[in-house]
């Protein structure tokens, strides 16, 4: 009896076994006391400011290291920002922390537009229930100052579904209404077109053999392997579900998916780490590439979902942000 191809195996797999991650997709709209340079990427600064503000908001045992705190495993700050590996876990047992359940991404096309400054904030899985803490901490972070600028939170908007392009206002500082969040959503996976174009808007960083992959050496496998791992970990730790797919077959066959067109380049930038008291270079791949979708069916749910989760290193500060365009 002939062995089944990967496509045939996946066609018989229940679609529910593909990545299932609830997403809370929000836009935080601020007013800024001054404009930011167009060349400045402040995702790292917002991440740090958010972490400090969230800890000040929820910490009840001061002057104690988080890992020594008796509340560590049930603390909102630890769950979101430190994200310890749960006791008895079967995955990532050698790591001190697991993938963080959030993404903060400055939106370049809405910076200072009409006097407003917009951040895309996404929460994943069970962390959606902590939205009220996140809203308050982000408001405090902006008031305290980010990237040498103070921000006042004006409103919070939420996308009710992955197919909705216009968000709904769920909180407004001006009107004084309480936060009225909507449920999170799972992404709707559309049918594959003949070709797709994937465009990186923020640097995509991934290592192979200890070195960052360059635009010239980039392959589909370099994108899919960390994407599969990220979705598996987000599901396991933040949805309490196992991702039941043929991991080995998928990653092996990913080597055979060819890029037909590429327009990729290296974008270099640096951030200052207060924890390490040093400047850290954070360059990565930006630009776009084209894939024919004849053999892409098993990978399609992961690629589509990755538009919300981001991929690679530095996702919490908005890196690895990409969009998929259809080419008919």
Secondary structure in CASP SS format (residue, H / E / C, confidence):
PFRMAT SS
TARGET T0000
AUTHOR 0000-0000-0000
METHOD secondary structure of the structure
MODEL  1
X C 1.00
X C 1.00
X C 1.00
X C 1.00
X C 1.00
X H 1.00
X H 1.00
X H 1.00
X H 1.00
X H 1.00
X H 1.00
X C 1.00
X C 1.00
X C 1.00
X H 1.00
X H 1.00
X H 1.00
X C 1.00
X C 1.00
X C 1.00
X C 1.00
X C 1.00
X E 1.00
X E 1.00
X E 1.00
X E 1.00
X E 1.00
X E 1.00
X E 1.00
X E 1.00
X E 1.00
X E 1.00
X C 1.00
X C 1.00
X C 1.00
X C 1.00
X C 1.00
X C 1.00
X C 1.00
X C 1.00
X C 1.00
X C 1.00
X H 1.00
X H 1.00
X H 1.00
X H 1.00
X H 1.00
X H 1.00
X H 1.00
X H 1.00
X H 1.00
X H 1.00
X H 1.00
X H 1.00
X H 1.00
X H 1.00
X H 1.00
X H 1.00
X C 1.00
X C 1.00
X C 1.00
X C 1.00
X C 1.00
X C 1.00
X C 1.00
X H 1.00
X H 1.00
X H 1.00
X C 1.00
X C 1.00
X C 1.00
X H 1.00
X H 1.00
X H 1.00
X C 1.00
X H 1.00
X H 1.00
X H 1.00
X H 1.00
X H 1.00
X H 1.00
X H 1.00
X C 1.00
X E 1.00
X C 1.00
X C 1.00
X C 1.00
X C 1.00
X C 1.00
X C 1.00
X C 1.00
X C 1.00
X C 1.00
X C 1.00
X C 1.00
X C 1.00
X E 1.00
X C 1.00
X C 1.00
X C 1.00
X C 1.00
X E 1.00
X E 1.00
X E 1.00
X E 1.00
X E 1.00
X C 1.00
X H 1.00
X H 1.00
X H 1.00
X C 1.00
X C 1.00
X E 1.00
X C 1.00
X C 1.00
X E 1.00
X E 1.00
X E 1.00
X E 1.00
X E 1.00
X E 1.00
X E 1.00
X E 1.00
X E 1.00
X H 1.00
X H 1.00
X H 1.00
X H 1.00
X H 1.00
X H 1.00
X H 1.00
X H 1.00
X H 1.00
X H 1.00
X H 1.00
X H 1.00
X H 1.00
X H 1.00
X H 1.00
X H 1.00
X H 1.00
X H 1.00
X H 1.00
X H 1.00
X C 1.00
X E 1.00
X C 1.00
X C 1.00
X E 1.00
X C 1.00
X E 1.00
X E 1.00
X E 1.00
X E 1.00
X E 1.00
X E 1.00
X E 1.00
X E 1.00
X E 1.00
X C 1.00
X C 1.00
X C 1.00
X C 1.00
X C 1.00
X C 1.00
X C 1.00
X C 1.00
X E 1.00
X E 1.00
X E 1.00
X E 1.00
X E 1.00
X C 1.00
X C 1.00
X C 1.00
X C 1.00
X C 1.00
X C 1.00
X C 1.00
X C 1.00
X C 1.00
X C 1.00
X C 1.00
X C 1.00
X E 1.00
X C 1.00
X C 1.00
X C 1.00
X C 1.00
X C 1.00
X C 1.00
X C 1.00
X C 1.00
X C 1.00
X E 1.00
X E 1.00
X E 1.00
X E 1.00
X E 1.00
X E 1.00
X E 1.00
X E 1.00
X E 1.00
X E 1.00
X C 1.00
X C 1.00
X E 1.00
X E 1.00
X C 1.00
X C 1.00
X E 1.00
X E 1.00
X C 1.00
X C 1.00
X C 1.00
X C 1.00
X C 1.00
X C 1.00
X C 1.00
X H 1.00
X H 1.00
X H 1.00
X H 1.00
X H 1.00
X H 1.00
X H 1.00
X H 1.00
X H 1.00
X H 1.00
X H 1.00
X H 1.00
X H 1.00
X H 1.00
X H 1.00
X H 1.00
X H 1.00
X H 1.00
X H 1.00
X C 1.00
X C 1.00
X C 1.00
X C 1.00
X C 1.00
X C 1.00
X C 1.00
X C 1.00
X H 1.00
X H 1.00
X H 1.00
X H 1.00
X H 1.00
X H 1.00
X H 1.00
X H 1.00
X H 1.00
X H 1.00
X C 1.00
X C 1.00
X E 1.00
X E 1.00
X E 1.00
X E 1.00
X E 1.00
X E 1.00
X E 1.00
X E 1.00
X E 1.00
X C 1.00
X C 1.00
X E 1.00
X E 1.00
X E 1.00
X E 1.00
X C 1.00
X C 1.00
X C 1.00
X C 1.00
X E 1.00
X E 1.00
X E 1.00
X E 1.00
X C 1.00
X C 1.00
X E 1.00
X E 1.00
X E 1.00
X E 1.00
X E 1.00
X E 1.00
X E 1.00
X E 1.00
X E 1.00
X C 1.00
X C 1.00
X C 1.00
X C 1.00
X H 1.00
X H 1.00
X H 1.00
X H 1.00
X H 1.00
X H 1.00
X H 1.00
X H 1.00
X H 1.00
X H 1.00
X H 1.00
X H 1.00
X H 1.00
X C 1.00
X C 1.00
X C 1.00
X C 1.00
X C 1.00
X H 1.00
X H 1.00
X H 1.00
X C 1.00
X C 1.00
X C 1.00
X C 1.00
X E 1.00
X E 1.00
X E 1.00
X E 1.00
X E 1.00
X E 1.00
X C 1.00
END
